[in-house]
């Protein structure tokens, strides 16, 4: 039997799935932010997506989706294995729903990061695209603060702090890997 959370009106299974989807959204956003921050800006004069100025166009879309799919598959593998470890070797329907929510969260980040590439073109697409995961992290901070009863102004401050923390995590990640 599933209980219902009084504050949200959602059952515990749905809350678990939403929490896992949001965790994937935040995790992938920080990974993409760190990845995009390492790219040089500039126009791809060869037009193949991998010119001297950096990765652009379809090359950038490939980087976004390749990172997303690779990270999501690694997470799915780890999640499925640990789900089996804690439930007598079986994956429950709830585990499947949570795993699908994680994949949906990852896909949503990739879609949002792809939009600037398709709309803007080579001029500035890397910079704008790198801004998208930072905004996603900030928006998550805003909704967490609002859910905790903070005012809109307080929530905007929390969003800014959370965005800065996300940028800091991405910068530390890049520093540690030598970029």
VMD Tcl script that builds the backbone (N, CA, C; Angstrom):
set m [mol new atoms 537]
animate dup $m
set s [atomselect $m all]
$s set {name element resname resid chain x y z} {
  {N N UNK 1 A 0.840 -1.183 0.000}
  {CA C UNK 1 A 0.000 0.000 0.000}
  {C C UNK 1 A 0.885 1.247 0.000}
  {N N UNK 2 A 0.489 2.206 -0.753}
  {CA C UNK 2 A 1.254 3.436 -0.898}
  {C C UNK 2 A 0.588 4.541 -0.102}
  {N N UNK 3 A 1.382 5.269 0.676}
  {CA C UNK 3 A 0.822 6.383 1.433}
  {C C UNK 3 A 0.871 7.652 0.597}
  {N N UNK 4 A 0.135 8.660 1.055}
  {CA C UNK 4 A 0.077 9.939 0.347}
  {C C UNK 4 A 0.727 11.013 1.199}
  {N N UNK 5 A 1.544 11.825 0.575}
  {CA C UNK 5 A 2.191 12.944 1.240}
  {C C UNK 5 A 1.167 14.058 1.371}
  {N N UNK 6 A 0.906 14.502 2.588}
  {CA C UNK 6 A -0.131 15.522 2.808}
  {C C UNK 6 A 0.202 16.854 2.151}
  {N N UNK 7 A 1.453 17.261 2.190}
  {CA C UNK 7 A 1.837 18.574 1.657}
  {C C UNK 7 A 1.667 18.644 0.146}
  {N N UNK 8 A 2.053 17.590 -0.560}
  {CA C UNK 8 A 2.010 17.643 -2.021}
  {C C UNK 8 A 0.771 16.983 -2.599}
  {N N UNK 9 A 0.133 16.109 -1.835}
  {CA C UNK 9 A -1.009 15.376 -2.359}
  {C C UNK 9 A -0.602 14.217 -3.253}
  {N N UNK 10 A 0.696 13.949 -3.350}
  {CA C UNK 10 A 1.201 12.871 -4.197}
  {C C UNK 10 A 1.501 11.645 -3.356}
  {N N UNK 11 A 1.357 10.467 -3.965}
  {CA C UNK 11 A 1.711 9.256 -3.232}
  {C C UNK 11 A 3.231 9.116 -3.174}
  {N N UNK 12 A 3.702 8.322 -2.227}
  {CA C UNK 12 A 5.138 8.181 -1.985}
  {C C UNK 12 A 5.888 7.660 -3.210}
  {N N UNK 13 A 5.284 6.742 -3.965}
  {CA C UNK 13 A 5.947 6.217 -5.162}
  {C C UNK 13 A 6.166 7.315 -6.196}
  {N N UNK 14 A 5.177 8.168 -6.365}
  {CA C UNK 14 A 5.318 9.269 -7.322}
  {C C UNK 14 A 6.374 10.268 -6.837}
  {N N UNK 15 A 6.396 10.533 -5.551}
  {CA C UNK 15 A 7.408 11.432 -4.989}
  {C C UNK 15 A 8.800 10.850 -5.216}
  {N N UNK 16 A 8.956 9.532 -4.998}
  {CA C UNK 16 A 10.253 8.891 -5.249}
  {C C UNK 16 A 10.674 9.055 -6.705}
  {N N UNK 17 A 9.743 8.843 -7.628}
  {CA C UNK 17 A 10.054 8.974 -9.055}
  {C C UNK 17 A 10.421 10.415 -9.404}
  {N N UNK 18 A 9.679 11.379 -8.877}
  {CA C UNK 18 A 9.986 12.788 -9.142}
  {C C UNK 18 A 11.332 13.190 -8.553}
  {N N UNK 19 A 11.613 12.706 -7.348}
  {CA C UNK 19 A 12.903 13.010 -6.715}
  {C C UNK 19 A 14.054 12.450 -7.554}
  {N N UNK 20 A 13.910 11.229 -8.032}
  {CA C UNK 20 A 14.963 10.621 -8.848}
  {C C UNK 20 A 15.106 11.325 -10.199}
  {N N UNK 21 A 13.990 11.738 -10.785}
  {CA C UNK 21 A 14.056 12.488 -12.049}
  {C C UNK 21 A 14.783 13.807 -11.829}
  {N N UNK 22 A 14.460 14.492 -10.749}
  {CA C UNK 22 A 15.097 15.773 -10.460}
  {C C UNK 22 A 16.574 15.591 -10.138}
  {N N UNK 23 A 16.915 14.522 -9.445}
  {CA C UNK 23 A 18.322 14.235 -9.173}
  {C C UNK 23 A 19.085 14.059 -10.478}
  {N N UNK 24 A 18.505 13.312 -11.416}
  {CA C UNK 24 A 19.150 13.119 -12.718}
  {C C UNK 24 A 19.264 14.441 -13.467}
  {N N UNK 25 A 18.216 15.262 -13.418}
  {CA C UNK 25 A 18.252 16.572 -14.078}
  {C C UNK 25 A 19.411 17.405 -13.528}
  {N N UNK 26 A 19.545 17.459 -12.223}
  {CA C UNK 26 A 20.613 18.257 -11.612}
  {C C UNK 26 A 21.991 17.672 -11.905}
  {N N UNK 27 A 22.111 16.374 -11.781}
  {CA C UNK 27 A 23.394 15.717 -12.024}
  {C C UNK 27 A 23.839 15.925 -13.468}
  {N N UNK 28 A 22.964 15.663 -14.407}
  {CA C UNK 28 A 23.313 15.829 -15.817}
  {C C UNK 28 A 23.563 17.295 -16.149}
  {N N UNK 29 A 22.799 18.195 -15.566}
  {CA C UNK 29 A 23.014 19.624 -15.816}
  {C C UNK 29 A 24.417 20.045 -15.404}
  {N N UNK 30 A 24.870 19.584 -14.250}
  {CA C UNK 30 A 26.211 19.941 -13.790}
  {C C UNK 30 A 27.273 19.300 -14.677}
  {N N UNK 31 A 27.067 18.047 -15.076}
  {CA C UNK 31 A 28.027 17.387 -15.966}
  {C C UNK 31 A 28.089 18.103 -17.311}
  {N N UNK 32 A 26.930 18.443 -17.883}
  {CA C UNK 32 A 26.924 19.158 -19.165}
  {C C UNK 32 A 27.529 20.550 -19.023}
  {N N UNK 33 A 27.230 21.213 -17.930}
  {CA C UNK 33 A 27.806 22.536 -17.690}
  {C C UNK 33 A 29.332 22.446 -17.662}
  {N N UNK 34 A 29.853 21.464 -16.958}
  {CA C UNK 34 A 31.305 21.279 -16.897}
  {C C UNK 34 A 31.867 20.932 -18.271}
  {N N UNK 35 A 31.179 20.094 -19.007}
  {CA C UNK 35 A 31.631 19.698 -20.346}
  {C C UNK 35 A 31.621 20.882 -21.295}
  {N N UNK 36 A 30.531 21.625 -21.305}
  {CA C UNK 36 A 30.409 22.766 -22.218}
  {C C UNK 36 A 31.390 23.878 -21.864}
  {N N UNK 37 A 31.716 23.994 -20.582}
  {CA C UNK 37 A 32.649 25.045 -20.160}
  {C C UNK 37 A 34.060 24.806 -20.684}
  {N N UNK 38 A 34.375 23.581 -21.053}
  {CA C UNK 38 A 35.717 23.278 -21.564}
  {C C UNK 38 A 35.852 23.571 -23.053}
  {N N UNK 39 A 34.734 23.831 -23.720}
  {CA C UNK 39 A 34.772 24.034 -25.171}
  {C C UNK 39 A 35.215 25.443 -25.521}
  {N N UNK 40 A 36.072 25.564 -26.518}
  {CA C UNK 40 A 36.414 26.905 -27.002}
  {C C UNK 40 A 35.241 27.482 -27.773}
  {N N UNK 41 A 35.140 28.785 -27.779}
  {CA C UNK 41 A 34.098 29.412 -28.583}
  {C C UNK 41 A 34.716 29.843 -29.896}
  {N N UNK 42 A 33.890 30.093 -30.853}
  {CA C UNK 42 A 34.367 30.489 -32.176}
  {C C UNK 42 A 33.567 29.785 -33.240}
  {N N UNK 43 A 33.693 30.246 -34.462}
  {CA C UNK 43 A 32.915 29.701 -35.564}
  {C C UNK 43 A 33.669 28.552 -36.208}
  {N N UNK 44 A 32.936 27.514 -36.557}
  {CA C UNK 44 A 33.479 26.340 -37.231}
  {C C UNK 44 A 33.601 26.640 -38.714}
  {N N UNK 45 A 34.780 27.055 -39.135}
  {CA C UNK 45 A 34.956 27.473 -40.527}
  {C C UNK 45 A 34.856 26.313 -41.505}
  {N N UNK 46 A 35.141 25.099 -41.057}
  {CA C UNK 46 A 35.058 23.948 -41.955}
  {C C UNK 46 A 33.622 23.488 -42.152}
  {N N UNK 47 A 32.736 23.848 -41.234}
  {CA C UNK 47 A 31.329 23.475 -41.356}
  {C C UNK 47 A 31.031 22.031 -40.995}
  {N N UNK 48 A 31.997 21.325 -40.401}
  {CA C UNK 48 A 31.776 19.920 -40.070}
  {C C UNK 48 A 31.437 19.686 -38.601}
  {N N UNK 49 A 31.298 20.770 -37.835}
  {CA C UNK 49 A 30.970 20.635 -36.424}
  {C C UNK 49 A 32.176 20.468 -35.526}
  {N N UNK 50 A 33.372 20.398 -36.097}
  {CA C UNK 50 A 34.578 20.194 -35.289}
  {C C UNK 50 A 35.729 21.071 -35.761}
  {N N UNK 51 A 35.450 22.277 -36.156}
  {CA C UNK 51 A 36.488 23.165 -36.678}
  {C C UNK 51 A 37.433 23.649 -35.603}
  {N N UNK 52 A 38.407 24.423 -36.012}
  {CA C UNK 52 A 39.439 24.911 -35.099}
  {C C UNK 52 A 38.860 25.757 -33.981}
  {N N UNK 53 A 37.717 26.390 -34.229}
  {CA C UNK 53 A 37.107 27.236 -33.219}
  {C C UNK 53 A 36.364 26.473 -32.156}
  {N N UNK 54 A 36.178 25.182 -32.298}
  {CA C UNK 54 A 35.472 24.399 -31.301}
  {C C UNK 54 A 34.395 23.536 -31.907}
  {N N UNK 55 A 33.531 23.030 -31.052}
  {CA C UNK 55 A 32.450 22.142 -31.467}
  {C C UNK 55 A 31.196 22.977 -31.659}
  {N N UNK 56 A 30.552 22.833 -32.808}
  {CA C UNK 56 A 29.352 23.604 -33.124}
  {C C UNK 56 A 28.357 22.749 -33.889}
  {N N UNK 57 A 27.147 23.259 -34.022}
  {CA C UNK 57 A 26.134 22.615 -34.846}
  {C C UNK 57 A 25.882 21.179 -34.442}
  {N N UNK 58 A 25.886 20.299 -35.433}
  {CA C UNK 58 A 25.614 18.887 -35.168}
  {C C UNK 58 A 26.660 18.264 -34.252}
  {N N UNK 59 A 27.895 18.766 -34.314}
  {CA C UNK 59 A 28.921 18.279 -33.389}
  {C C UNK 59 A 28.563 18.582 -31.945}
  {N N UNK 60 A 28.007 19.759 -31.707}
  {CA C UNK 60 A 27.586 20.146 -30.359}
  {C C UNK 60 A 26.364 19.342 -29.926}
  {N N UNK 61 A 25.429 19.145 -30.842}
  {CA C UNK 61 A 24.262 18.306 -30.537}
  {C C UNK 61 A 24.726 16.890 -30.187}
  {N N UNK 62 A 25.680 16.368 -30.959}
  {CA C UNK 62 A 26.220 15.039 -30.674}
  {C C UNK 62 A 26.889 14.966 -29.314}
  {N N UNK 63 A 27.617 16.010 -28.952}
  {CA C UNK 63 A 28.262 16.060 -27.643}
  {C C UNK 63 A 27.216 16.065 -26.526}
  {N N UNK 64 A 26.189 16.882 -26.684}
  {CA C UNK 64 A 25.121 16.965 -25.672}
  {C C UNK 64 A 24.433 15.618 -25.511}
  {N N UNK 65 A 23.982 15.039 -26.627}
  {CA C UNK 65 A 23.239 13.781 -26.556}
  {C C UNK 65 A 24.145 12.605 -26.216}
  {N N UNK 66 A 25.391 12.620 -26.688}
  {CA C UNK 66 A 26.324 11.553 -26.330}
  {C C UNK 66 A 26.608 11.541 -24.840}
  {N N UNK 67 A 26.832 12.718 -24.275}
  {CA C UNK 67 A 27.049 12.833 -22.833}
  {C C UNK 67 A 25.809 12.379 -22.073}
  {N N UNK 68 A 24.649 12.827 -22.541}
  {CA C UNK 68 A 23.388 12.475 -21.879}
  {C C UNK 68 A 23.139 10.976 -21.914}
  {N N UNK 69 A 23.251 10.391 -23.084}
  {CA C UNK 69 A 22.970 8.958 -23.222}
  {C C UNK 69 A 23.990 8.139 -22.439}
  {N N UNK 70 A 25.265 8.505 -22.537}
  {CA C UNK 70 A 26.291 7.774 -21.798}
  {C C UNK 70 A 26.074 7.826 -20.299}
  {N N UNK 71 A 25.793 9.010 -19.786}
  {CA C UNK 71 A 25.569 9.158 -18.356}
  {C C UNK 71 A 24.283 8.443 -17.931}
  {N N UNK 72 A 23.229 8.569 -18.726}
  {CA C UNK 72 A 21.956 7.923 -18.389}
  {C C UNK 72 A 22.092 6.401 -18.401}
  {N N UNK 73 A 22.810 5.860 -19.385}
  {CA C UNK 73 A 23.009 4.406 -19.429}
  {C C UNK 73 A 23.830 3.918 -18.241}
  {N N UNK 74 A 24.876 4.660 -17.890}
  {CA C UNK 74 A 25.681 4.280 -16.728}
  {C C UNK 74 A 24.829 4.315 -15.459}
  {N N UNK 75 A 24.006 5.338 -15.346}
  {CA C UNK 75 A 23.142 5.462 -14.175}
  {C C UNK 75 A 22.094 4.349 -14.163}
  {N N UNK 76 A 21.500 4.073 -15.325}
  {CA C UNK 76 A 20.481 3.015 -15.438}
  {C C UNK 76 A 21.088 1.676 -15.024}
  {N N UNK 77 A 22.286 1.375 -15.515}
  {CA C UNK 77 A 22.968 0.131 -15.164}
  {C C UNK 77 A 23.166 0.044 -13.651}
  {N N UNK 78 A 23.719 1.093 -13.053}
  {CA C UNK 78 A 23.974 1.093 -11.615}
  {C C UNK 78 A 22.670 0.993 -10.825}
  {N N UNK 79 A 21.648 1.711 -11.273}
  {CA C UNK 79 A 20.360 1.696 -10.585}
  {C C UNK 79 A 19.736 0.306 -10.634}
  {N N UNK 80 A 19.735 -0.314 -11.813}
  {CA C UNK 80 A 19.134 -1.645 -11.954}
  {C C UNK 80 A 19.882 -2.671 -11.098}
  {N N UNK 81 A 21.197 -2.585 -11.093}
  {CA C UNK 81 A 21.985 -3.531 -10.315}
  {C C UNK 81 A 21.718 -3.363 -8.822}
  {N N UNK 82 A 21.714 -2.125 -8.340}
  {CA C UNK 82 A 21.462 -1.915 -6.912}
  {C C UNK 82 A 20.014 -2.222 -6.549}
  {N N UNK 83 A 19.076 -1.986 -7.465}
  {CA C UNK 83 A 17.677 -2.340 -7.192}
  {C C UNK 83 A 17.565 -3.842 -6.962}
  {N N UNK 84 A 18.265 -4.615 -7.775}
  {CA C UNK 84 A 18.253 -6.077 -7.602}
  {C C UNK 84 A 18.926 -6.474 -6.283}
  {N N UNK 85 A 19.979 -5.781 -5.921}
  {CA C UNK 85 A 20.713 -6.118 -4.707}
  {C C UNK 85 A 19.859 -5.936 -3.459}
  {N N UNK 86 A 18.923 -5.001 -3.501}
  {CA C UNK 86 A 18.115 -4.707 -2.324}
  {C C UNK 86 A 16.698 -5.259 -2.394}
  {N N UNK 87 A 16.408 -6.081 -3.410}
  {CA C UNK 87 A 15.053 -6.648 -3.496}
  {C C UNK 87 A 15.099 -8.092 -3.983}
  {N N UNK 88 A 15.952 -8.884 -3.367}
  {CA C UNK 88 A 16.037 -10.323 -3.622}
  {C C UNK 88 A 16.239 -10.656 -5.101}
  {N N UNK 89 A 17.018 -9.850 -5.794}
  {CA C UNK 89 A 17.347 -10.144 -7.183}
  {C C UNK 89 A 16.301 -9.759 -8.200}
  {N N UNK 90 A 15.247 -9.094 -7.763}
  {CA C UNK 90 A 14.170 -8.712 -8.684}
  {C C UNK 90 A 14.059 -7.198 -8.772}
  {N N UNK 91 A 13.615 -6.734 -9.920}
  {CA C UNK 91 A 13.352 -5.310 -10.114}
  {C C UNK 91 A 11.841 -5.125 -10.040}
  {N N UNK 92 A 11.396 -4.289 -9.117}
  {CA C UNK 92 A 9.958 -4.078 -8.928}
  {C C UNK 92 A 9.404 -3.099 -9.960}
  {N N UNK 93 A 8.076 -3.062 -10.059}
  {CA C UNK 93 A 7.424 -2.083 -10.938}
  {C C UNK 93 A 7.798 -0.665 -10.522}
  {N N UNK 94 A 7.893 -0.438 -9.220}
  {CA C UNK 94 A 8.289 0.882 -8.726}
  {C C UNK 94 A 9.697 1.225 -9.209}
  {N N UNK 95 A 10.611 0.261 -9.150}
  {CA C UNK 95 A 11.978 0.496 -9.623}
  {C C UNK 95 A 11.990 0.857 -11.105}
  {N N UNK 96 A 11.161 0.194 -11.887}
  {CA C UNK 96 A 11.077 0.496 -13.326}
  {C C UNK 96 A 10.558 1.914 -13.526}
  {N N UNK 97 A 9.509 2.294 -12.782}
  {CA C UNK 97 A 8.962 3.655 -12.905}
  {C C UNK 97 A 10.001 4.709 -12.514}
  {N N UNK 98 A 10.737 4.440 -11.461}
  {CA C UNK 98 A 11.774 5.380 -11.027}
  {C C UNK 98 A 12.867 5.478 -12.091}
  {N N UNK 99 A 13.281 4.347 -12.632}
  {CA C UNK 99 A 14.292 4.352 -13.688}
  {C C UNK 99 A 13.834 5.109 -14.922}
  {N N UNK 100 A 12.584 4.929 -15.307}
  {CA C UNK 100 A 12.044 5.664 -16.455}
  {C C UNK 100 A 11.967 7.163 -16.161}
  {N N UNK 101 A 11.647 7.512 -14.926}
  {CA C UNK 101 A 11.619 8.932 -14.546}
  {C C UNK 101 A 13.019 9.530 -14.646}
  {N N UNK 102 A 14.025 8.773 -14.251}
  {CA C UNK 102 A 15.404 9.245 -14.378}
  {C C UNK 102 A 15.757 9.495 -15.845}
  {N N UNK 103 A 15.376 8.569 -16.711}
  {CA C UNK 103 A 15.672 8.721 -18.141}
  {C C UNK 103 A 14.926 9.922 -18.729}
  {N N UNK 104 A 13.686 10.123 -18.296}
  {CA C UNK 104 A 12.915 11.283 -18.768}
  {C C UNK 104 A 13.577 12.582 -18.309}
  {N N UNK 105 A 14.075 12.595 -17.086}
  {CA C UNK 105 A 14.792 13.774 -16.597}
  {C C UNK 105 A 16.020 14.064 -17.433}
  {N N UNK 106 A 16.782 13.028 -17.756}
  {CA C UNK 106 A 17.982 13.206 -18.585}
  {C C UNK 106 A 17.614 13.717 -19.971}
  {N N UNK 107 A 16.598 13.121 -20.571}
  {CA C UNK 107 A 16.185 13.543 -21.919}
  {C C UNK 107 A 15.710 14.990 -21.924}
  {N N UNK 108 A 15.024 15.403 -20.868}
  {CA C UNK 108 A 14.529 16.786 -20.823}
  {C C UNK 108 A 15.686 17.784 -20.805}
  {N N UNK 109 A 16.752 17.467 -20.090}
  {CA C UNK 109 A 17.924 18.352 -20.068}
  {C C UNK 109 A 18.550 18.417 -21.455}
  {N N UNK 110 A 18.704 17.268 -22.101}
  {CA C UNK 110 A 19.310 17.244 -23.439}
  {C C UNK 110 A 18.477 18.033 -24.442}
  {N N UNK 111 A 17.161 17.891 -24.365}
  {CA C UNK 111 A 16.284 18.647 -25.276}
  {C C UNK 111 A 16.454 20.143 -25.038}
  {N N UNK 112 A 16.412 20.566 -23.781}
  {CA C UNK 112 A 16.557 21.993 -23.474}
  {C C UNK 112 A 17.915 22.534 -23.913}
  {N N UNK 113 A 18.963 21.726 -23.778}
  {CA C UNK 113 A 20.300 22.172 -24.200}
  {C C UNK 113 A 20.464 22.161 -25.715}
  {N N UNK 114 A 19.664 21.383 -26.408}
  {CA C UNK 114 A 19.745 21.309 -27.870}
  {C C UNK 114 A 19.059 22.499 -28.532}
  {N N UNK 115 A 18.041 23.037 -27.904}
  {CA C UNK 115 A 17.264 24.135 -28.506}
  {C C UNK 115 A 18.142 25.312 -28.931}
  {N N UNK 116 A 19.045 25.831 -28.081}
  {CA C UNK 116 A 19.867 26.964 -28.536}
  {C C UNK 116 A 20.737 26.629 -29.746}
  {N N UNK 117 A 21.203 25.396 -29.828}
  {CA C UNK 117 A 22.036 25.000 -30.965}
  {C C UNK 117 A 21.234 25.103 -32.256}
  {N N UNK 118 A 19.982 24.669 -32.196}
  {CA C UNK 118 A 19.139 24.679 -33.389}
  {C C UNK 118 A 18.645 26.076 -33.735}
  {N N UNK 119 A 18.472 26.925 -32.728}
  {CA C UNK 119 A 17.908 28.258 -32.950}
  {C C UNK 119 A 18.980 29.299 -33.260}
  {N N UNK 120 A 20.076 29.278 -32.541}
  {CA C UNK 120 A 21.068 30.349 -32.631}
  {C C UNK 120 A 22.049 30.151 -33.777}
  {N N UNK 121 A 22.475 28.939 -34.001}
  {CA C UNK 121 A 23.506 28.714 -35.007}
  {C C UNK 121 A 24.880 28.914 -34.396}
  {N N UNK 122 A 25.895 28.980 -35.231}
  {CA C UNK 122 A 27.281 28.995 -34.755}
  {C C UNK 122 A 27.659 30.203 -33.908}
  {N N UNK 123 A 27.061 31.336 -34.129}
  {CA C UNK 123 A 27.453 32.556 -33.416}
  {C C UNK 123 A 26.956 32.515 -31.974}
  {N N UNK 124 A 27.809 32.116 -31.062}
  {CA C UNK 124 A 27.471 32.150 -29.648}
  {C C UNK 124 A 26.713 30.956 -29.120}
  {N N UNK 125 A 26.522 29.921 -29.923}
  {CA C UNK 125 A 25.701 28.800 -29.463}
  {C C UNK 125 A 26.310 28.080 -28.266}
  {N N UNK 126 A 27.627 27.966 -28.202}
  {CA C UNK 126 A 28.255 27.274 -27.073}
  {C C UNK 126 A 27.995 28.040 -25.779}
  {N N UNK 127 A 28.162 29.365 -25.816}
  {CA C UNK 127 A 27.950 30.165 -24.613}
  {C C UNK 127 A 26.493 30.094 -24.152}
  {N N UNK 128 A 25.563 30.220 -25.073}
  {CA C UNK 128 A 24.142 30.175 -24.706}
  {C C UNK 128 A 23.771 28.779 -24.231}
  {N N UNK 129 A 24.258 27.761 -24.925}
  {CA C UNK 129 A 23.953 26.388 -24.539}
  {C C UNK 129 A 24.507 26.084 -23.150}
  {N N UNK 130 A 25.691 26.577 -22.825}
  {CA C UNK 130 A 26.273 26.357 -21.499}
  {C C UNK 130 A 25.462 27.058 -20.411}
  {N N UNK 131 A 24.761 28.108 -20.779}
  {CA C UNK 131 A 23.923 28.833 -19.826}
  {C C UNK 131 A 22.690 28.012 -19.435}
  {N N UNK 132 A 22.206 27.158 -20.342}
  {CA C UNK 132 A 20.974 26.394 -20.103}
  {C C UNK 132 A 21.078 25.501 -18.869}
  {N N UNK 133 A 22.114 24.647 -18.734}
  {CA C UNK 133 A 22.161 23.824 -17.524}
  {C C UNK 133 A 22.313 24.640 -16.241}
  {N N UNK 134 A 22.984 25.784 -16.321}
  {CA C UNK 134 A 23.096 26.645 -15.141}
  {C C UNK 134 A 21.720 27.164 -14.732}
  {N N UNK 135 A 20.921 27.555 -15.706}
  {CA C UNK 135 A 19.561 28.024 -15.424}
  {C C UNK 135 A 18.713 26.886 -14.855}
  {N N UNK 136 A 18.866 25.687 -15.397}
  {CA C UNK 136 A 18.113 24.535 -14.881}
  {C C UNK 136 A 18.412 24.334 -13.400}
  {N N UNK 137 A 19.674 24.407 -13.021}
  {CA C UNK 137 A 20.061 24.249 -11.612}
  {C C UNK 137 A 19.443 25.366 -10.770}
  {N N UNK 138 A 19.484 26.598 -11.263}
  {CA C UNK 138 A 18.887 27.719 -10.545}
  {C C UNK 138 A 17.381 27.580 -10.387}
  {N N UNK 139 A 16.706 27.153 -11.445}
  {CA C UNK 139 A 15.248 26.955 -11.386}
  {C C UNK 139 A 14.909 25.878 -10.357}
  {N N UNK 140 A 15.704 24.826 -10.311}
  {CA C UNK 140 A 15.475 23.786 -9.305}
  {C C UNK 140 A 15.594 24.371 -7.902}
  {N N UNK 141 A 16.607 25.198 -7.690}
  {CA C UNK 141 A 16.767 25.850 -6.391}
  {C C UNK 141 A 15.572 26.712 -6.035}
  {N N UNK 142 A 15.048 27.426 -7.033}
  {CA C UNK 142 A 13.877 28.276 -6.818}
  {C C UNK 142 A 12.684 27.438 -6.343}
  {N N UNK 143 A 12.417 26.336 -7.044}
  {CA C UNK 143 A 11.254 25.524 -6.685}
  {C C UNK 143 A 11.431 24.810 -5.350}
  {N N UNK 144 A 12.652 24.443 -5.021}
  {CA C UNK 144 A 12.903 23.859 -3.701}
  {C C UNK 144 A 12.589 24.892 -2.621}
  {N N UNK 145 A 13.048 26.120 -2.815}
  {CA C UNK 145 A 12.795 27.181 -1.834}
  {C C UNK 145 A 11.305 27.494 -1.729}
  {N N UNK 146 A 10.621 27.565 -2.867}
  {CA C UNK 146 A 9.173 27.831 -2.835}
  {C C UNK 146 A 8.444 26.701 -2.120}
  {N N UNK 147 A 8.876 25.459 -2.388}
  {CA C UNK 147 A 8.262 24.310 -1.729}
  {C C UNK 147 A 8.495 24.298 -0.230}
  {N N UNK 148 A 9.559 24.968 0.204}
  {CA C UNK 148 A 9.873 25.064 1.633}
  {C C UNK 148 A 9.199 26.270 2.282}
  {N N UNK 149 A 8.348 26.969 1.510}
  {CA C UNK 149 A 7.594 28.080 2.075}
  {C C UNK 149 A 8.271 29.433 1.997}
  {N N UNK 150 A 9.348 29.556 1.264}
  {CA C UNK 150 A 10.036 30.844 1.115}
  {C C UNK 150 A 9.241 31.772 0.206}
  {N N UNK 151 A 9.443 33.068 0.392}
  {CA C UNK 151 A 8.791 34.048 -0.483}
  {C C UNK 151 A 9.439 33.981 -1.866}
  {N N UNK 152 A 8.820 34.662 -2.832}
  {CA C UNK 152 A 9.392 34.687 -4.184}
  {C C UNK 152 A 10.769 35.338 -4.180}
  {N N UNK 153 A 10.909 36.422 -3.432}
  {CA C UNK 153 A 12.204 37.107 -3.363}
  {C C UNK 153 A 13.258 36.205 -2.725}
  {N N UNK 154 A 12.912 35.589 -1.612}
  {CA C UNK 154 A 13.846 34.667 -0.964}
  {C C UNK 154 A 14.199 33.513 -1.900}
  {N N UNK 155 A 13.211 33.031 -2.627}
  {CA C UNK 155 A 13.435 31.915 -3.544}
  {C C UNK 155 A 14.351 32.305 -4.693}
  {N N UNK 156 A 14.240 33.548 -5.167}
  {CA C UNK 156 A 15.152 34.021 -6.215}
  {C C UNK 156 A 16.587 34.090 -5.698}
  {N N UNK 157 A 16.734 34.490 -4.452}
  {CA C UNK 157 A 18.073 34.528 -3.850}
  {C C UNK 157 A 18.622 33.109 -3.726}
  {N N UNK 158 A 17.786 32.199 -3.251}
  {CA C UNK 158 A 18.200 30.794 -3.159}
  {C C UNK 158 A 18.578 30.267 -4.541}
  {N N UNK 159 A 17.783 30.599 -5.555}
  {CA C UNK 159 A 18.071 30.151 -6.925}
  {C C UNK 159 A 19.436 30.636 -7.380}
  {N N UNK 160 A 19.744 31.898 -7.099}
  {CA C UNK 160 A 21.045 32.451 -7.491}
  {C C UNK 160 A 22.183 31.738 -6.763}
  {N N UNK 161 A 21.996 31.484 -5.478}
  {CA C UNK 161 A 23.027 30.794 -4.700}
  {C C UNK 161 A 23.206 29.363 -5.210}
  {N N UNK 162 A 22.095 28.683 -5.461}
  {CA C UNK 162 A 22.168 27.308 -5.965}
  {C C UNK 162 A 22.845 27.279 -7.335}
  {N N UNK 163 A 22.528 28.250 -8.190}
  {CA C UNK 163 A 23.166 28.318 -9.502}
  {C C UNK 163 A 24.673 28.519 -9.342}
  {N N UNK 164 A 25.071 29.406 -8.451}
  {CA C UNK 164 A 26.501 29.622 -8.196}
  {C C UNK 164 A 27.170 28.363 -7.645}
  {N N UNK 165 A 26.468 27.658 -6.780}
  {CA C UNK 165 A 27.015 26.402 -6.262}
  {C C UNK 165 A 27.172 25.376 -7.380}
  {N N UNK 166 A 26.180 25.292 -8.274}
  {CA C UNK 166 A 26.283 24.391 -9.420}
  {C C UNK 166 A 27.453 24.745 -10.311}
  {N N UNK 167 A 27.633 26.048 -10.569}
  {CA C UNK 167 A 28.777 26.503 -11.366}
  {C C UNK 167 A 30.092 26.171 -10.667}
  {N N UNK 168 A 30.109 26.306 -9.346}
  {CA C UNK 168 A 31.310 25.980 -8.576}
  {C C UNK 168 A 31.629 24.495 -8.666}
  {N N UNK 169 A 30.615 23.655 -8.535}
  {CA C UNK 169 A 30.825 22.207 -8.659}
  {C C UNK 169 A 31.379 21.876 -10.042}
  {N N UNK 170 A 30.807 22.480 -11.086}
  {CA C UNK 170 A 31.294 22.246 -12.451}
  {C C UNK 170 A 32.740 22.714 -12.600}
  {N N UNK 171 A 33.063 23.868 -12.019}
  {CA C UNK 171 A 34.433 24.386 -12.101}
  {C C UNK 171 A 35.415 23.477 -11.365}
  {N N UNK 172 A 35.018 22.995 -10.192}
  {CA C UNK 172 A 35.876 22.076 -9.436}
  {C C UNK 172 A 36.081 20.786 -10.226}
  {N N UNK 173 A 35.011 20.279 -10.826}
  {CA C UNK 173 A 35.118 19.071 -11.653}
  {C C UNK 173 A 36.130 19.291 -12.769}
  {N N UNK 174 A 36.032 20.408 -13.463}
  {CA C UNK 174 A 36.971 20.700 -14.551}
  {C C UNK 174 A 38.392 20.871 -14.034}
  {N N UNK 175 A 38.539 21.521 -12.898}
  {CA C UNK 175 A 39.868 21.709 -12.310}
  {C C UNK 175 A 40.501 20.357 -11.981}
  {N N UNK 176 A 39.706 19.466 -11.396}
  {CA C UNK 176 A 40.229 18.169 -10.978}
  {C C UNK 176 A 40.611 17.277 -12.156}
  {N N UNK 177 A 39.957 17.471 -13.310}
  {CA C UNK 177 A 40.317 16.649 -14.472}
  {C C UNK 177 A 41.299 17.362 -15.392}
  {N N UNK 178 A 41.732 18.562 -15.000}
  {CA C UNK 178 A 42.776 19.252 -15.735}
  {C C UNK 178 A 42.329 20.110 -16.886}
  {N N UNK 179 A 41.066 20.515 -16.914}
  {CA C UNK 179 A 40.581 21.405 -17.984}
  {C C UNK 179 A 40.515 22.805 -17.444}
}
mol reanalyze $m
mol bondsrecalc $m
mol representation Tube
mol addrep $m
